[in-house]
């Protein structure tokens, strides 16, 4: 299972993408629990805000787009974990 997080927008408007293969992680059961507990179907559309980031999170069959103001709780945890794995490479 692959998780892809893309961040775009912000002041410079740059896009950054991080990804992780959950099956390759030593704590894959913790990843699976986190992914299963995310409110994938409860995300409401938010109007874009100037100079703020927009996050697109994909983990088949799910995909959500979150405004920076919507990134908290388990969404923030997921983004942080994916980034941490990528920074450790």
Steps between C-alpha positions, in 0.01 A plus 500: 500500500641838399419837659572815297481848650534804274516854632451796270435869535644717769673827427725357227240264352740205487391135502671243720415130503586235757410133486541188705450129436320393817583132446872583519474673838601318819187633674259423215220395736510846663484656152204278410319600820560868432380473140192299596405758763514805273164667423539461122129545427447789741721758329305799377619732227667813629548821308864561413667771706771728363860405583394180681592142416270241346566131568394210277519164675465176303482147631300283261206495483490827697598851403433827682593863450545702817558869549775584746235601755355144484829327583485401866462189711547174308553681169791692650639179648487328161667789317772524764568125487524495119734800503718345771544179299600702194745719691669189636593378152 
